[in-house]
């Protein structure tokens, strides 16, 4: 029973990732840095929006540039996670 519960919890894990290469909009997932993990895609998207808004306040950069630095991915899609 524990093994199945663990599999269900893992299947629900979502990661908020940050692109460390601002000049490359589409680096491989192996190069993205994990910011936080969430239980659902909805919560991850909320976290992504908050992260973007915080970064906008800090940098004052255009939203489109900052928005592209973050993405949500299922944990099992990210190599090494």
C-alpha positions as a Markdown table, in Angstrom:
| # | Residue | x | y | z |
|---|---|---|---|---|
| 1 | Unk | 0.0 | 0.0 | 0.0 |
| 2 | Unk | 2.8 | 2.4 | 0.8 |
| 3 | Unk | 4.4 | 1.9 | -2.6 |
| 4 | Unk | 1.2 | 2.8 | -4.4 |
| 5 | Unk | 0.6 | 5.9 | -2.2 |
| 6 | Unk | 4.2 | 7.1 | -3.0 |
| 7 | Unk | 3.6 | 6.6 | -6.7 |
| 8 | Unk | 0.4 | 8.7 | -6.5 |
| 9 | Unk | 2.2 | 11.5 | -4.6 |
| 10 | Unk | 5.0 | 11.5 | -7.1 |
| 11 | Unk | 2.6 | 11.6 | -10.0 |
| 12 | Unk | 1.1 | 14.8 | -8.6 |
| 13 | Unk | 4.4 | 16.6 | -8.2 |
| 14 | Unk | 4.9 | 19.8 | -10.2 |
| 15 | Unk | 8.1 | 21.8 | -10.4 |
| 16 | Unk | 8.4 | 25.6 | -10.9 |
| 17 | Unk | 11.6 | 26.0 | -13.0 |
| 18 | Unk | 13.7 | 29.0 | -13.8 |
| 19 | Unk | 15.7 | 29.4 | -17.0 |
| 20 | Unk | 19.2 | 30.5 | -16.0 |
| 21 | Unk | 20.1 | 31.4 | -19.6 |
| 22 | Unk | 18.2 | 34.6 | -20.3 |
| 23 | Unk | 19.5 | 34.8 | -23.8 |
| 24 | Unk | 18.3 | 31.3 | -24.7 |
| 25 | Unk | 14.5 | 31.0 | -24.5 |
| 26 | Unk | 14.4 | 27.2 | -25.0 |
| 27 | Unk | 17.3 | 25.5 | -23.3 |
| 28 | Unk | 16.9 | 21.7 | -22.5 |
| 29 | Unk | 15.1 | 20.9 | -19.2 |
| 30 | Unk | 18.4 | 19.7 | -17.7 |
| 31 | Unk | 19.6 | 23.3 | -17.6 |
| 32 | Unk | 16.5 | 24.8 | -15.9 |
| 33 | Unk | 16.9 | 25.3 | -12.1 |
| 34 | Unk | 14.2 | 24.2 | -9.7 |
| 35 | Unk | 12.6 | 27.0 | -7.7 |
| 36 | Unk | 9.9 | 25.2 | -5.8 |
| 37 | Unk | 7.7 | 22.1 | -6.0 |
| 38 | Unk | 3.9 | 22.0 | -5.8 |
| 39 | Unk | 1.2 | 19.3 | -5.5 |
| 40 | Unk | -0.9 | 20.4 | -8.5 |
| 41 | Unk | -0.4 | 22.2 | -11.8 |
| 42 | Unk | -2.8 | 24.9 | -10.6 |
| 43 | Unk | -0.7 | 25.7 | -7.5 |
| 44 | Unk | 2.4 | 25.7 | -9.7 |
| 45 | Unk | 0.9 | 28.2 | -12.1 |
| 46 | Unk | -0.1 | 30.4 | -9.2 |
| 47 | Unk | 3.5 | 30.2 | -7.9 |
| 48 | Unk | 4.8 | 31.0 | -11.3 |
| 49 | Unk | 2.7 | 34.2 | -11.5 |
| 50 | Unk | 3.8 | 35.3 | -8.1 |
| 51 | Unk | 7.5 | 34.7 | -9.0 |
| 52 | Unk | 7.1 | 36.7 | -12.2 |
| 53 | Unk | 5.4 | 39.6 | -10.4 |
| 54 | Unk | 8.1 | 39.6 | -7.7 |
| 55 | Unk | 10.8 | 39.7 | -10.4 |
| 56 | Unk | 9.0 | 42.5 | -12.3 |
| 57 | Unk | 9.1 | 44.6 | -9.1 |
| 58 | Unk | 12.8 | 43.9 | -8.6 |
| 59 | Unk | 14.0 | 44.4 | -12.1 |
| 60 | Unk | 11.4 | 46.5 | -13.8 |
| 61 | Unk | 11.9 | 44.5 | -17.0 |
| 62 | Unk | 9.1 | 44.0 | -19.5 |
| 63 | Unk | 6.6 | 41.3 | -18.5 |
| 64 | Unk | 7.2 | 39.2 | -21.6 |
| 65 | Unk | 10.9 | 38.8 | -20.9 |
| 66 | Unk | 10.4 | 37.9 | -17.2 |
| 67 | Unk | 7.4 | 35.7 | -17.9 |
| 68 | Unk | 9.5 | 33.4 | -20.2 |
| 69 | Unk | 12.0 | 32.7 | -17.5 |
| 70 | Unk | 9.7 | 30.5 | -15.5 |
| 71 | Unk | 7.7 | 27.4 | -16.4 |
| 72 | Unk | 5.9 | 24.6 | -14.6 |
| 73 | Unk | 6.7 | 20.9 | -15.4 |
| 74 | Unk | 5.6 | 17.6 | -14.0 |
| 75 | Unk | 8.5 | 16.3 | -11.9 |
| 76 | Unk | 8.8 | 13.0 | -13.9 |
| 77 | Unk | 9.5 | 15.0 | -17.1 |
| 78 | Unk | 12.5 | 16.8 | -15.6 |
| 79 | Unk | 15.7 | 14.6 | -15.8 |
| 80 | Unk | 17.2 | 13.9 | -12.4 |
| 81 | Unk | 14.1 | 14.8 | -10.4 |
